[in-house]
Amino acid sequence: MVQPTACSVPGLRHNEPMTRGFSGRPRRPANDRLPPGQYDVGKDFPVLTAEVTPRLDPEKLTLTIDGLVERESTWTWKELHQLPGSVYRGDIHCVTTWSKFDTSFGGISADILLAAASPLPSATHVMIRSTTGYTTNLPLSDISDGKAWVVWDHEGHPLPVEHGGPMRFLVPHLYFWKSAKWVSKLTLMDHDQQGFWERNGYHDHGDPWKEERYQGD
């Protein structure tokens, strides 16, 4: 199974030593764009790898929304690209303490997909699943109303595989481990259920401005 580290890539197995960089950097004061405990990484986009990155054929990819929906829906790579496009321009924040300003990702808004599947009134949470088996949980409210995207471009170029290409989920207002790489399915639920990193000590929510890094924060 396993995938992105708390922010960036395939996750650590139990008792697996951390790749250099997972421990982060010293805490710095926050400003109006930099959450507490974060540092500006500049033009870099760090990759913290702990396992083999999958090599996926875009033409064979699908994305499904199932669970508590009126219409279980699946899109092929081609069908996703035929939906109305959307671009996120702004900042991203990793729990390992780096933040990247003024970046852009292109794809489609999660709202387009949710509208097609039509969540049932009882749906309150979503489990994001990757082709690797990685999972991460979110309140449904954190991926709706313009807060989340499925993306396949970064800075106008195809999203590199080490950053989740051909496509990843993007939830930029939360720590980046919530933006699951190699996304394949969104399952809507009537309860919260911890994903991979949440079961291994990370916070269930992950708000950078509240420093929701670990359980108990």
C-alpha positions as CSV (number, residue, x, y, z in Angstrom):
1,M,0.0,0.0,0.0
2,V,1.5,3.2,1.1
3,Q,2.1,6.5,-0.6
4,P,2.8,10.2,0.0
5,T,4.6,11.1,3.1
6,A,2.8,13.5,5.2
7,C,2.9,15.7,2.2
8,S,4.7,14.6,-0.8
9,V,5.2,11.0,-1.7
10,P,4.8,7.3,-1.0
11,G,4.5,6.9,2.7
12,L,6.7,5.2,5.2
13,R,6.1,1.6,6.3
14,H,6.2,0.8,10.0
15,N,9.7,1.0,11.4
16,E,11.0,2.3,8.1
17,P,13.7,5.0,8.6
18,M,12.8,8.4,7.4
19,T,14.2,9.8,4.2
20,R,16.3,12.9,4.9
21,G,14.0,15.9,5.0
22,F,11.0,14.3,6.8
23,S,11.9,15.9,10.1
24,G,11.5,19.4,8.7
25,R,13.2,22.6,9.7
26,P,13.3,24.9,12.8
27,R,10.1,26.8,13.6
28,R,9.8,30.3,12.2
29,P,7.4,33.1,13.1
30,A,4.2,33.1,11.0
31,N,3.3,36.0,8.7
32,D,0.0,36.7,6.8
33,R,0.8,34.0,4.3
34,L,3.1,31.7,6.2
35,P,1.4,29.4,8.8
36,P,3.1,28.9,12.1
37,G,6.0,26.5,12.1
38,Q,6.5,26.8,8.3
39,Y,9.3,28.2,6.1
40,D,9.1,29.5,2.5
41,V,10.7,26.9,0.3
42,G,11.1,29.4,-2.6
43,K,11.0,27.9,-6.1
44,D,11.6,24.3,-4.9
45,F,8.9,21.7,-4.8
46,P,10.4,19.1,-2.4
47,V,9.9,15.4,-3.0
48,L,10.2,13.1,0.0
49,T,10.2,9.5,-1.3
50,A,10.0,6.4,0.8
51,E,8.9,3.8,-1.7
52,V,8.8,3.1,-5.5
53,T,6.7,5.6,-7.4
54,P,4.1,4.0,-9.6
55,R,4.3,4.3,-13.4
56,L,0.8,4.8,-14.6
57,D,-0.6,5.0,-18.2
58,P,-2.9,8.0,-18.3
59,E,-5.1,6.3,-20.9
60,K,-5.9,3.5,-18.5
61,L,-6.7,5.7,-15.5
62,T,-10.2,6.2,-14.2
63,L,-11.7,8.3,-11.4
64,T,-14.7,7.1,-9.4
65,I,-17.1,8.7,-6.9
66,D,-19.0,6.1,-4.9
67,G,-20.6,5.5,-1.5
68,L,-23.4,7.8,-0.4
69,V,-24.2,9.3,-3.8
70,E,-27.3,9.2,-6.0
71,R,-25.3,8.2,-9.0
72,E,-22.0,6.3,-8.7
73,S,-19.9,7.9,-11.4
74,T,-16.7,7.0,-13.2
75,W,-14.7,9.0,-15.6
76,T,-11.9,8.0,-18.0
77,W,-8.8,10.2,-18.4
78,K,-10.3,11.5,-21.7
79,E,-13.7,12.2,-20.1
80,L,-12.1,14.1,-17.3
81,H,-10.4,16.4,-19.8
82,Q,-13.7,17.1,-21.5
83,L,-15.2,18.5,-18.3
84,P,-15.0,22.3,-17.6
85,G,-11.4,23.1,-16.5
86,S,-10.3,25.0,-13.5
87,V,-7.0,26.4,-12.2
88,Y,-5.8,26.8,-8.6
89,R,-3.4,29.6,-8.1
90,G,-2.0,30.1,-4.6
91,D,0.0,28.6,-1.8
92,I,0.5,25.0,-0.5
93,H,1.8,23.8,2.8
94,C,3.4,20.5,3.8
95,V,3.4,19.1,7.4
96,T,7.1,18.7,7.1
97,T,7.2,22.5,7.5
98,W,7.8,23.8,4.0
99,S,5.4,26.2,2.2
100,K,5.4,27.1,-1.5
101,F,3.9,30.4,-2.5
102,D,2.2,31.4,-5.8
103,T,2.1,28.0,-7.4
104,S,-0.6,26.8,-9.9
105,F,-2.3,23.6,-10.7
106,G,-4.7,22.9,-13.5
107,G,-7.5,20.3,-13.7
108,I,-11.1,20.3,-12.6
109,S,-12.9,21.5,-9.5
110,A,-14.1,18.7,-7.2
111,D,-17.5,20.5,-7.3
112,I,-17.9,19.3,-10.9
113,L,-17.5,15.7,-9.9
114,L,-19.7,16.0,-6.8
115,A,-22.5,17.6,-8.8
116,A,-22.4,14.7,-11.3
117,A,-22.6,12.1,-8.5
118,S,-25.0,14.1,-6.3
119,P,-24.1,13.3,-2.6
120,L,-26.9,12.1,-0.4
121,P,-28.0,14.3,2.5
122,S,-26.4,11.7,4.9
123,A,-22.9,12.2,3.4
124,T,-20.6,14.0,5.8
125,H,-17.1,12.7,5.0
126,V,-15.0,11.4,2.1
127,M,-12.2,8.9,1.9
128,I,-9.8,9.8,-0.9
129,R,-8.1,6.7,-2.4
130,S,-5.1,6.3,-4.6
131,T,-4.0,3.6,-7.1
132,T,-1.3,2.6,-4.6
133,G,-3.9,1.9,-1.9
134,Y,-3.1,5.1,0.0
135,T,-6.1,6.7,1.8
136,T,-6.8,10.0,3.5
137,N,-10.0,11.2,5.2
138,L,-11.7,14.6,4.9
139,P,-15.0,16.2,5.9
140,L,-17.1,16.6,2.8
141,S,-17.2,20.4,3.5
142,D,-13.4,20.5,2.9
143,I,-13.6,19.4,-0.7
144,S,-16.7,21.3,-1.8
145,D,-17.5,25.0,-2.6
146,G,-14.2,25.7,-4.4
147,K,-11.9,24.1,-1.9
148,A,-10.5,21.1,-3.8
149,W,-9.5,20.0,-7.3
150,V,-8.3,16.9,-9.3
151,V,-5.2,18.2,-11.1
152,W,-2.9,17.0,-13.8
153,D,-1.0,20.2,-14.7
154,H,1.5,22.1,-12.6
155,E,2.8,25.5,-13.7
156,G,1.4,24.9,-17.2
157,H,3.1,21.5,-17.6
158,P,2.0,17.9,-17.1
159,L,2.2,17.0,-13.4
160,P,5.4,15.0,-12.8
161,V,4.9,11.5,-11.6
162,E,6.9,12.1,-8.5
163,H,4.4,14.8,-7.6
164,G,1.4,12.6,-8.1
165,G,1.1,12.6,-11.9
166,P,-0.7,11.8,-14.0
167,M,-3.3,13.2,-11.6
168,R,-3.6,13.9,-7.9
169,F,-6.1,15.4,-5.5
170,L,-5.5,18.9,-4.3
171,V,-6.8,20.4,-1.1
172,P,-4.5,23.4,-0.7
173,H,-6.0,24.9,2.5
174,L,-4.9,21.8,4.4
175,Y,-1.5,20.2,4.9
176,F,-0.4,18.5,1.7
177,W,-0.7,14.9,2.9
178,K,-4.4,15.4,2.4
179,S,-3.8,16.1,-1.3
180,A,-3.5,12.4,-2.2
181,K,-1.3,11.5,-5.2
182,W,-2.3,9.1,-8.0
183,V,-6.0,9.6,-7.0
184,S,-8.4,7.0,-8.2
185,K,-11.6,7.1,-6.0
186,L,-13.6,9.3,-3.7
187,T,-15.9,7.4,-1.4
188,L,-18.6,9.4,0.4
189,M,-19.5,8.3,4.0
190,D,-21.8,9.2,6.8
191,H,-19.0,9.1,9.4
192,D,-15.3,9.9,9.7
193,Q,-12.8,7.1,9.1
194,Q,-9.1,7.5,9.4
195,G,-6.8,7.1,6.4
196,F,-3.2,5.9,6.3
197,W,-1.3,8.7,7.9
198,E,-4.2,9.5,10.3
199,R,-4.0,5.9,11.6
200,N,-0.2,6.5,12.1
201,G,-0.4,9.6,14.3
202,Y,-1.2,12.5,11.9
203,H,-4.1,14.8,12.7
204,D,-7.5,13.9,11.3
205,H,-8.0,17.3,9.8
206,G,-4.7,19.0,9.1
207,D,-5.3,22.8,9.1
208,P,-1.9,24.5,8.8
209,W,-3.1,27.7,10.5
210,K,-4.0,25.7,13.6
211,E,-0.9,23.5,13.4
212,E,-3.0,20.4,13.3
213,R,0.0,18.2,12.5
214,Y,-0.4,15.2,14.9
215,Q,-3.2,13.6,16.9
216,G,-3.8,15.8,20.0
217,D,-2.7,19.1,18.4
